[in-house]
Amino acid sequence: MRYVDEFRDKDLVKRFAQEIKGITPRRKINIMEVCGTHTQSFRRFGLKKLLPENIRLIAGPGCPVCVSHQDYIDLAIRLAQEKDVITITFADMLRVPGTNSTLEKIRAESADVRMVYSALDSLAVAKLNPHKRVVFLAVGFETTAPTIALSILAAKDAKIKNLFFLSSLKLIPPAMGYLLEDEALSLDGFLCPGHVSAIIGTKPYEFIPKEYGLACCVAGFEPVDILEGVYLLLKQITTNHPRVDNQYSRVVKNSGNPTAREIMYSVFKEAAVFWRGLGELPKSGLVIRNEFSRFDAEKEFCLKQNGRRALERKTKCRCGDILKGIIIPSECSLFAKACTPDNPVGPCMVSGEGACNAHYRYQ
């Protein structure tokens, strides 16, 4: 493993910036980064200033908290208000607005909502509170899903009967396929997510150049990584030779992590799920298999996520359009006015991986 300083080397950054300028066509180039960490890094390091003005990097649905559907947030809040329930969640979920409240607000009122750093922490909470039902909010992409699957396997082995998981796990490639059907986006390429790709590899993206003729490049998150990723995408675009490049080969293998995927699919199966802004997408999420149904919070509490109902709710927040790349955060009328990190109206301003949060912090 190399030191991070190598990927922040000023000379390399300048070199790639010059190389990019040398091969950039005169027309507008739209590249979507499908990872919230890319969005944050691009803004944090001021890389926009190094790129030609006609290259536009668009934030996509790469923030797992942001794409969690409104109905899921409401169900999580409803569960947390149940008697003798302990809700376990990652920090970003606490402040995501539901229809009428947030987990943070109901925690202040009396609900037992606890923040953890790992899904495995929920096992300890369940063991220490045998007379309460413990619900873990399983939010994330392919990166998080294997560790949550391991937690369910560990709970089964330990014969824990009071631990349940409410899944909002989602898969990135189906969302990318959905976006490609929207001609209004006029995308030229994807900067593919590094963390997700470490699990799934590069093969799941191959349908994009083959079926849609768009460039793809898996990239890391440091300045050199991102600029080299953009450079490799431009080479594909200018030579009209779309493919899947792997700039992040020090972490991502073309085959990904087969062991992690095997664990993930031993507990979960693919299903149609609702995404904020995108609606219901087939085979785009993970739900708990029947053989592990005793850990499924939806079955334990007789819940039903009804995304169609939630889609009809009216709001001035345009997180949905931002997640689809239709607008940039500053084009939302609430941005930096009614909606700030201290007073977020939508999830894209809450999460550290959200596009609105990145634009606000580093604009």
C-alpha positions in Angstrom: 0.0 0.0 0.0 1.4 3.4 -1.0 1.3 6.5 1.2 -1.5 8.9 0.7 1.0 11.8 0.0 1.8 10.2 -3.4 -1.8 10.8 -4.5 -1.8 14.4 -3.4 1.5 15.2 -5.1 1.3 18.7 -6.6 3.5 17.9 -9.6 1.3 14.9 -10.5 -1.8 17.0 -10.0 -0.5 19.7 -12.3 0.6 17.1 -14.9 -2.8 15.4 -15.1 -4.5 18.8 -15.2 -2.4 19.7 -18.2 -2.9 16.4 -19.9 -6.7 16.8 -19.4 -6.6 20.2 -21.0 -4.6 18.8 -23.9 -7.2 16.2 -24.9 -10.5 17.8 -23.9 -12.9 18.3 -26.9 -14.5 21.7 -27.3 -18.0 20.5 -26.7 -19.5 20.1 -23.3 -18.5 16.9 -21.4 -20.8 15.6 -18.7 -19.3 13.1 -16.3 -21.3 11.7 -13.4 -19.5 10.6 -10.2 -21.5 7.8 -8.6 -20.1 8.1 -5.2 -20.6 10.6 -2.4 -16.9 10.4 -1.5 -16.0 11.5 -5.0 -18.4 14.4 -4.7 -16.8 15.5 -1.4 -13.2 15.1 -2.6 -13.8 16.9 -5.8 -15.1 19.9 -3.9 -12.8 19.7 -0.9 -9.6 19.7 -3.0 -10.9 22.4 -5.4 -10.4 20.2 -8.5 -13.1 22.0 -10.4 -10.7 24.9 -10.8 -8.2 22.6 -12.6 -10.6 21.3 -15.2 -11.6 23.1 -18.4 -14.9 24.9 -18.1 -16.7 22.6 -20.5 -16.1 19.5 -18.3 -19.0 19.2 -15.9 -18.8 16.7 -13.0 -22.4 15.8 -11.9 -23.2 14.2 -8.6 -25.3 11.1 -8.9 -27.2 8.8 -6.4 -24.0 7.8 -4.6 -25.0 8.7 -1.0 -26.8 5.7 0.7 -28.5 7.9 3.3 -29.7 10.3 0.6 -31.3 7.6 -1.6 -33.1 6.0 1.4 -36.7 6.5 0.6 -38.9 8.8 2.6 -41.1 5.9 3.6 -38.1 4.1 5.0 -37.3 7.1 7.2 -40.8 7.3 8.4 -40.9 3.6 9.3 -37.6 3.9 11.2 -39.1 6.8 13.2 -42.3 4.9 13.8 -40.3 1.8 15.0 -38.2 4.0 17.3 -41.3 5.2 19.0 -42.5 1.7 19.8 -42.5 0.7 23.5 -39.5 -1.4 24.5 -37.6 -0.9 21.2 -34.0 0.2 20.9 -33.1 1.6 17.5 -29.5 1.3 16.3 -28.2 3.4 13.5 -25.2 5.1 11.8 -24.8 8.8 12.6 -26.0 10.3 9.3 -29.4 8.8 9.7 -30.2 10.7 13.0 -30.9 14.0 11.3 -32.6 12.9 8.1 -36.0 14.5 8.0 -39.0 12.3 8.0 -42.5 13.5 7.2 -43.0 14.9 10.6 -39.8 14.4 12.7 -36.3 13.0 12.8 -34.7 10.2 14.8 -32.7 12.9 16.6 -35.8 14.7 17.7 -37.7 11.7 19.0 -34.5 10.6 20.8 -34.6 13.9 22.6 -38.2 13.3 23.5 -37.5 9.8 25.1 -37.0 7.2 22.3 -34.0 4.9 22.8 -32.0 5.6 19.6 -28.3 4.8 19.6 -25.5 5.5 17.2 -22.9 2.8 16.3 -20.0 2.6 14.0 -20.5 -1.1 13.0 -23.5 -3.3 12.5 -21.8 -5.9 14.8 -22.2 -3.4 17.7 -25.9 -4.2 17.5 -25.3 -7.7 18.8 -23.8 -6.4 22.0 -26.8 -4.1 22.6 -29.2 -7.0 22.0 -27.4 -9.2 24.5 -27.3 -6.5 27.2 -31.1 -5.8 26.7 -32.7 -9.3 26.3 -36.2 -7.9 27.3 -36.2 -5.3 24.5 -36.4 -5.6 20.7 -33.4 -4.1 19.1 -33.7 -2.8 15.5 -30.7 -2.0 13.3 -31.3 0.4 10.4 -29.4 -1.4 7.6 -28.6 1.4 5.2 -25.9 1.3 2.6 -24.6 -0.1 -0.7 -22.6 -3.1 -1.7 -19.8 -1.9 0.6 -21.9 -2.1 3.7 -24.0 -5.1 2.9 -21.4 -7.9 3.6 -20.7 -6.6 7.1 -24.5 -6.5 7.8 -24.9 -10.0 6.5 -22.0 -11.1 8.8 -23.9 -9.5 11.7 -27.0 -11.5 10.9 -25.0 -14.7 10.6 -23.3 -13.9 13.9 -26.7 -13.3 15.6 -27.9 -16.6 14.3 -24.9 -18.5 15.6 -25.2 -16.7 19.0 -29.0 -17.6 19.1 -29.9 -13.9 19.6 -33.7 -13.7 19.3 -34.4 -10.0 20.0 -32.3 -8.4 17.1 -33.9 -7.3 13.9 -32.8 -5.5 10.7 -34.7 -3.0 8.7 -33.1 -3.1 5.3 -32.6 -0.1 3.0 -29.6 -1.7 1.2 -29.2 -0.8 -2.4 -27.1 -1.8 -5.5 -25.4 0.8 -7.6 -25.3 -0.7 -11.2 -29.1 -0.9 -11.5 -29.3 2.8 -10.6 -26.7 3.6 -13.2 -28.7 1.7 -15.8 -31.9 3.7 -14.8 -30.1 7.0 -15.3 -28.9 6.0 -18.7 -32.5 5.7 -19.9 -32.9 9.4 -19.2 -31.8 11.1 -22.4 -32.1 14.5 -20.7 -28.9 13.9 -18.8 -26.7 13.6 -21.9 -24.0 11.8 -20.0 -20.6 11.1 -21.6 -19.2 8.8 -18.9 -19.2 7.6 -15.3 -16.6 7.9 -12.6 -17.4 4.7 -11.0 -17.3 4.3 -7.1 -14.2 2.9 -5.6 -15.6 1.5 -2.4 -18.5 -0.4 -4.1 -16.1 -1.6 -6.8 -13.8 -3.1 -4.2 -16.7 -5.6 -3.5 -18.3 -6.1 -6.9 -15.3 -5.6 -9.2 -15.5 -4.0 -12.7 -17.6 -6.6 -14.6 -21.0 -5.2 -13.4 -20.3 -2.0 -15.3 -19.5 -3.6 -18.6 -23.1 -3.3 -19.9 -22.6 0.5 -19.9 -20.0 0.7 -22.7 -21.5 -2.3 -24.5 -25.1 -1.3 -24.5 -24.9 2.5 -24.2 -21.5 3.4 -25.6 -20.5 5.4 -22.5 -17.1 5.6 -20.9 -16.5 4.2 -17.4 -13.6 4.4 -15.0 -13.3 3.1 -11.5 -11.3 5.7 -9.5 -10.0 6.4 -6.0 -10.7 9.4 -3.9 -7.5 11.4 -3.7 -6.8 14.3 -6.1 -4.4 12.3 -8.4 -6.9 9.4 -8.4 -9.8 11.6 -9.5 -7.9 13.6 -12.1 -6.4 10.4 -13.6 -9.8 8.9 -13.7 -11.1 12.0 -15.6 -8.1 11.7 -18.0 -8.8 8.0 -18.7 -12.5 8.8 -19.4 -11.5 11.6 -21.8 -9.2 9.2 -23.6 -12.1 6.9 -24.1 -14.4 9.7 -25.2 -12.0 11.3 -27.7 -11.0 7.9 -29.3 -14.6 6.7 -29.3 -13.5 3.5 -27.5 -15.8 3.1 -24.5 -14.8 0.5 -21.9 -14.3 0.1 -18.2 -11.0 1.3 -17.0 -9.7 0.6 -13.4 -7.6 3.5 -12.1 -8.0 2.3 -8.5 -6.2 -1.0 -9.1 -4.3 -0.8 -5.8 -7.6 -1.5 -4.1 -10.1 -2.7 -6.7 -9.6 -6.0 -8.4 -11.5 -6.8 -11.6 -13.1 -9.7 -9.9 -13.8 -7.6 -6.8 -14.2 -9.5 -3.5 -15.9 -12.9 -4.2 -15.9 -13.9 -0.5 -17.7 -10.7 0.5 -20.3 -11.2 -2.2 -20.8 -14.8 -1.2 -21.5 -13.7 2.4 -23.8 -10.9 1.2 -25.9 -13.2 -1.0 -26.1 -15.9 1.5 -28.2 -13.6 3.7 -29.8 -11.2 1.2 -31.4 -11.5 -2.2 -32.1 -9.0 -4.9 -35.4 -7.3 -5.0 -37.2 -4.2 -6.4 -36.8 -1.4 -4.0 -37.7 2.3 -3.8 -35.0 5.0 -4.2 -35.5 8.6 -3.3 -35.9 10.6 -6.5 -35.6 7.5 -8.7 -38.7 5.5 -7.7 -39.0 1.8 -7.7 -36.1 0.0 -9.6 -36.1 -3.7 -10.3 -33.4 -5.8 -8.7 -31.8 -2.7 -7.2 -31.9 -3.6 -3.5 -31.3 -6.3 -1.0 -33.9 -7.9 1.2 -33.4 -10.6 3.8 -33.8 -14.2 2.6 -36.7 -16.3 3.9 -34.3 -18.5 5.9 -33.3 -15.5 7.9 -36.7 -14.0 8.1 -36.7 -14.1 12.0 -34.2 -11.2 11.8 -36.4 -9.1 9.4 -37.9 -6.1 11.1 -40.6 -5.8 8.5 -42.0 -9.2 9.3 -41.5 -8.9 13.1 -43.3 -5.6 13.3 -45.8 -6.3 10.4 -44.5 -3.4 8.4 -44.8 -2.5 4.7 -42.7 0.0 2.9 -45.0 1.8 0.6 -42.9 4.0 -1.6 -45.7 4.9 -4.0 -47.5 6.7 -1.3 -44.4 8.6 -0.2 -43.7 9.7 -3.8 -46.9 11.7 -3.8 -45.8 14.0 -1.0 -45.2 17.5 -2.0 -42.0 19.4 -0.9 -39.8 22.2 -2.1 -36.7 20.1 -1.4 -35.2 18.9 -4.6 -32.9 16.2 -3.4 -34.6 13.8 -5.8 -33.6 15.9 -8.8 -30.1 16.4 -7.4 -29.7 12.6 -7.0 -30.7 12.1 -10.7 -28.3 14.8 -11.9 -31.1 17.0 -13.2 -30.0 20.0 -11.2 -27.0 21.0 -9.1 -27.6 21.9 -5.4 -27.4 25.7 -5.9 -30.4 25.4 -8.3 -32.6 24.3 -5.5 -34.5 27.4 -4.0 -33.9 26.2 -0.5 -30.1 25.7 -0.8 -28.0 27.8 1.6 -31.2 29.6 2.7 -33.8 27.5 4.4 -31.6 24.5 4.0 -28.1 24.4 5.6 -26.1 21.7 7.5 -27.4 23.2 10.8 -31.0 23.1 9.6 -31.2 20.5 6.8 -34.5 20.2 4.9 -33.4 17.2 2.9 -30.9 14.3 3.3 -28.5 15.6 0.7 -27.6 18.4 3.1 -27.5 16.0 6.1 -25.0 13.4 5.0 -21.3 13.9 4.7 -21.6 12.2 1.4 -24.5 14.3 0.2 -24.0 16.6 -2.8 -25.7 19.6 -1.1 -23.5 19.2 2.0 -20.4 19.2 -0.3 -21.4 22.2 -2.3 -22.3 24.1 0.9 -19.1 23.3 2.7 -16.7 23.9 -0.2 -18.4 26.2 -2.6 
